[in-house]
Amino acid sequence: MPRFKVGVQFEPQHCSVDELRDAWRRAERLGVDSIWTWDHFFPLSGNPDGRHYEGWSLLAAMACDTTRSVIGVLVSCNSYRSPDLVADMARTIDHISGGRVVLGYGAGWSERDYGEYGFEFGTVRSRAAALETGVVRIKARLAKLNPAPAGTLPLMIGGEGERVTLRVAAEHADIWTGFGPVATFAHKSRVLDQWCEKVGRDPSSIERSVLLDGPAEVAHVDAFAAAGAREIIVPCQAPFDLATVEAVLRSARSG
């Protein structure tokens, strides 16, 4: 059995839709456990006005192009859409995929996304404060939708805020996704454990995953796994060379 699961996040920037579709098909053939995109409206690196595509629309295409891997948006921003609408979008794509969607959710952070699309940016505090309200609305809407999701539609909370985001994860999340370096990931995971104890939740009921910060952190996948990461997600930029993903898959299967 693999020591940890392996995912890949395809960054939908500086590429074509055909290139993205080819990339996630190749990733599934390699045997990755999960495939992700992101929820931004402009490139986060390179030419800030370069080509870019919207994440939830891509996820629907990914649902059609893949058959086995878990899929999701890592993570959807609470501020961009009605949480009830996000619940319905996720439920619908879950049916398209045959029950393979993870509903990734977070507070948002990229100011340009807000300003150019007419959303109120607010502050770190106000965005964090709105997160739990959004999560509660999502769960309430999912309970009302007919038909219900095709699969379990786990809720992933992404982010590292110790006072709000990790508390919300402790109360509501099936999966929490953090970031490196290893020491930071380990510390945030311990804080999540502490919040679980405070809210009466078994810490082991929340799966921990990490989104690596580029190729430099690939060398530390064993340390991330030792720190509690049950899934390691590799970022992948155009032209979508999957050699790094293959290396992490080999590491997961070793030992």
C-alpha positions as CSV (number, residue, x, y, z in Angstrom):
1,M,0.0,0.0,0.0
2,P,1.4,3.5,-0.8
3,R,2.7,5.4,2.1
4,F,0.6,8.5,1.1
5,K,-1.7,9.6,-1.6
6,V,-0.4,11.8,-4.5
7,G,-2.3,14.6,-6.1
8,V,-1.5,17.2,-8.8
9,Q,-2.7,20.7,-9.1
10,F,-2.7,22.0,-12.7
11,E,-2.3,25.8,-12.8
12,P,-4.8,27.1,-15.4
13,Q,-2.5,29.9,-16.6
14,H,-0.3,30.5,-19.7
15,C,-1.7,27.5,-21.6
16,S,-4.6,26.3,-23.7
17,V,-7.6,24.3,-22.6
18,D,-6.5,21.5,-24.8
19,E,-3.1,21.4,-23.0
20,L,-4.9,21.2,-19.6
21,R,-7.2,18.4,-20.8
22,D,-4.2,16.5,-22.1
23,A,-2.3,17.0,-18.9
24,W,-5.0,15.7,-16.5
25,R,-5.7,12.7,-18.7
26,R,-2.0,11.9,-18.6
27,A,-1.9,12.4,-14.8
28,E,-4.7,9.9,-14.3
29,R,-3.0,7.4,-16.5
30,L,0.1,7.7,-14.3
31,G,-2.1,6.7,-11.3
32,V,-2.5,10.0,-9.3
33,D,-5.1,9.9,-6.6
34,S,-6.4,13.4,-7.1
35,I,-6.4,16.2,-9.7
36,W,-7.0,19.8,-8.9
37,T,-7.2,23.3,-10.4
38,W,-7.5,26.6,-8.5
39,D,-10.0,29.4,-8.1
40,H,-8.4,32.6,-9.4
41,F,-9.2,34.9,-12.3
42,F,-5.7,36.0,-13.4
43,P,-2.2,34.3,-13.5
44,L,-0.4,34.2,-10.2
45,S,3.0,34.1,-11.8
46,G,4.6,35.1,-15.1
47,N,2.7,37.6,-17.3
48,P,-0.1,38.9,-15.1
49,D,-2.3,39.4,-18.2
50,G,-1.4,36.1,-19.7
51,R,-3.9,33.4,-20.6
52,H,-6.0,32.1,-17.8
53,Y,-9.2,30.0,-17.2
54,E,-11.9,29.8,-14.6
55,G,-11.6,26.9,-12.2
56,W,-15.2,25.5,-11.7
57,S,-15.8,25.4,-15.5
58,L,-12.6,23.5,-15.9
59,L,-13.6,21.1,-13.2
60,A,-16.7,20.1,-15.1
61,A,-14.5,19.3,-18.1
62,M,-12.2,17.3,-15.8
63,A,-15.2,15.3,-14.6
64,C,-15.9,14.3,-18.2
65,D,-12.2,13.6,-19.1
66,T,-11.3,11.4,-16.1
67,T,-12.8,8.3,-14.6
68,R,-10.9,7.3,-11.4
69,S,-9.1,10.2,-9.7
70,V,-10.7,12.4,-7.1
71,I,-11.1,15.9,-8.5
72,G,-11.6,19.4,-7.0
73,V,-10.8,23.1,-6.9
74,L,-8.0,23.8,-4.4
75,V,-9.6,25.8,-3.1
76,S,-12.8,27.7,-4.0
77,C,-13.0,31.2,-2.6
78,N,-15.9,31.9,-0.2
79,S,-16.2,35.5,-1.5
80,Y,-16.7,35.0,-5.2
81,R,-20.1,33.2,-5.3
82,S,-23.1,32.5,-3.1
83,P,-22.2,29.5,-0.9
84,D,-25.5,27.9,-1.9
85,L,-24.5,28.2,-5.5
86,V,-21.1,26.6,-4.8
87,A,-22.9,23.7,-3.1
88,D,-25.1,23.2,-6.2
89,M,-22.2,23.5,-8.6
90,A,-20.2,21.0,-6.6
91,R,-23.2,18.6,-6.4
92,T,-23.8,18.8,-10.1
93,I,-20.2,18.2,-11.1
94,D,-20.2,15.4,-8.5
95,H,-22.9,13.7,-10.6
96,I,-21.0,14.3,-13.8
97,S,-17.9,12.7,-12.3
98,G,-19.7,9.7,-10.8
99,G,-19.2,10.9,-7.2
100,R,-15.5,11.9,-7.3
101,V,-15.6,15.6,-6.2
102,V,-14.0,17.1,-3.1
103,L,-15.5,20.5,-2.3
104,G,-12.4,22.6,-1.5
105,Y,-13.2,25.9,0.3
106,G,-11.2,28.8,1.7
107,A,-11.3,32.5,2.7
108,G,-9.6,34.0,-0.4
109,W,-6.5,36.2,-0.6
110,S,-5.7,37.5,-4.1
111,E,-6.7,41.2,-4.1
112,R,-6.7,41.5,-7.9
113,D,-9.3,38.8,-8.2
114,Y,-11.6,40.8,-6.0
115,G,-11.0,44.3,-7.4
116,E,-11.3,43.5,-11.1
117,Y,-14.4,41.3,-10.7
118,G,-16.2,43.7,-8.4
119,F,-16.0,41.8,-5.1
120,E,-15.3,43.5,-1.8
121,F,-11.8,42.6,-0.7
122,G,-12.1,43.6,2.9
123,T,-9.4,42.5,5.4
124,V,-7.8,39.2,6.4
125,R,-10.0,39.3,9.5
126,S,-13.3,40.0,7.6
127,R,-12.6,37.3,5.0
128,A,-11.8,34.8,7.7
129,A,-14.9,35.8,9.7
130,A,-17.1,35.1,6.6
131,L,-15.7,31.6,6.0
132,E,-17.7,29.8,8.7
133,T,-20.9,31.4,7.6
134,G,-20.2,30.2,4.0
135,V,-19.4,26.6,5.2
136,V,-22.6,26.4,7.2
137,R,-24.7,27.6,4.2
138,I,-23.0,25.0,2.0
139,K,-23.8,22.2,4.3
140,A,-27.3,23.3,4.7
141,R,-27.9,23.6,1.0
142,L,-26.3,20.2,0.3
143,A,-28.8,18.7,2.7
144,K,-31.7,20.2,0.7
145,L,-30.5,19.5,-2.9
146,N,-32.5,17.0,-4.9
147,P,-30.8,14.8,-6.0
148,A,-28.2,14.6,-3.3
149,P,-24.5,14.4,-4.3
150,A,-23.6,11.2,-6.1
151,G,-20.7,10.5,-3.7
152,T,-19.7,11.5,-0.2
153,L,-18.6,15.0,-1.4
154,P,-16.0,15.6,1.3
155,L,-15.4,19.2,2.5
156,M,-11.8,20.3,2.3
157,I,-10.8,23.5,4.1
158,G,-7.6,25.1,2.8
159,G,-5.6,27.7,4.8
160,E,-3.5,28.2,7.9
161,G,-5.1,30.9,10.0
162,E,-4.8,29.6,13.6
163,R,-7.6,31.5,15.2
164,V,-10.4,31.1,12.6
165,T,-9.6,28.9,9.6
166,L,-8.2,26.0,11.6
167,R,-11.1,26.2,14.1
168,V,-13.6,26.1,11.2
169,A,-11.6,23.1,9.8
170,A,-11.8,21.4,13.2
171,E,-15.6,21.8,13.3
172,H,-16.5,21.2,9.7
173,A,-13.8,19.7,7.5
174,D,-13.3,16.2,6.3
175,I,-9.9,17.2,4.9
176,W,-7.5,20.1,5.8
177,T,-4.9,21.3,3.3
178,G,-1.9,23.2,4.5
179,F,1.4,24.3,3.0
180,G,5.2,24.0,3.6
181,P,7.8,24.2,4.8
182,V,7.6,21.0,6.8
183,A,8.0,22.7,10.2
184,T,5.1,25.1,9.4
185,F,2.9,22.2,8.2
186,A,3.6,20.2,11.3
187,H,2.9,23.2,13.6
188,K,-0.4,24.0,11.9
189,S,-1.4,20.4,12.1
190,R,-0.8,20.4,15.8
191,V,-2.9,23.6,16.1
192,L,-5.7,21.8,14.2
193,D,-5.4,18.9,16.7
194,Q,-5.8,21.4,19.6
195,W,-8.9,22.9,18.0
196,C,-10.3,19.4,17.6
197,E,-9.9,18.8,21.3
198,K,-11.6,22.1,22.1
199,V,-14.6,21.4,19.9
200,G,-14.9,17.7,20.8
201,R,-13.7,16.3,17.4
202,D,-11.5,13.3,17.0
203,P,-8.4,14.7,15.3
204,S,-7.9,11.5,13.3
205,S,-11.2,12.1,11.6
206,I,-9.7,15.0,9.5
207,E,-7.4,13.9,6.8
208,R,-4.3,16.1,6.4
209,S,-2.9,17.1,3.0
210,V,-0.2,19.5,1.8
211,L,0.2,21.5,-1.4
212,L,3.9,21.7,-2.1
213,D,5.4,25.1,-3.0
214,G,7.2,24.1,-6.2
215,P,9.9,21.5,-7.0
216,A,12.1,22.5,-4.1
217,E,9.8,20.9,-1.6
218,V,9.6,17.6,-3.5
219,A,12.8,16.5,-1.8
220,H,10.9,16.7,1.5
221,V,7.9,14.5,0.8
222,D,9.1,11.9,3.3
223,A,9.3,14.5,6.0
224,F,5.8,15.8,5.1
225,A,4.4,12.3,5.4
226,A,6.2,11.8,8.7
227,A,4.5,15.1,9.9
228,G,1.1,13.6,9.1
229,A,0.4,14.5,5.5
230,R,-1.8,11.7,4.1
231,E,-1.8,13.3,0.6
232,I,0.9,15.3,-1.1
233,I,-0.2,17.5,-3.9
234,V,2.3,18.6,-6.5
235,P,1.8,22.0,-8.4
236,C,2.3,21.7,-12.1
237,Q,2.7,24.6,-14.6
238,A,2.5,24.7,-18.3
239,P,3.9,22.9,-20.4
240,F,2.8,20.3,-17.8
241,D,5.8,18.1,-17.6
242,L,4.8,15.3,-15.2
243,A,8.3,14.1,-14.3
244,T,8.1,15.6,-10.7
245,V,4.7,14.0,-10.2
246,E,6.1,10.6,-11.3
247,A,9.0,11.0,-8.8
248,V,6.5,11.7,-6.0
249,L,4.5,8.7,-7.0
250,R,7.6,6.5,-6.8
251,S,8.3,7.8,-3.4
252,A,4.8,7.1,-2.2
253,R,5.1,3.5,-3.4
254,S,8.5,2.9,-2.0
255,G,9.1,1.2,1.4
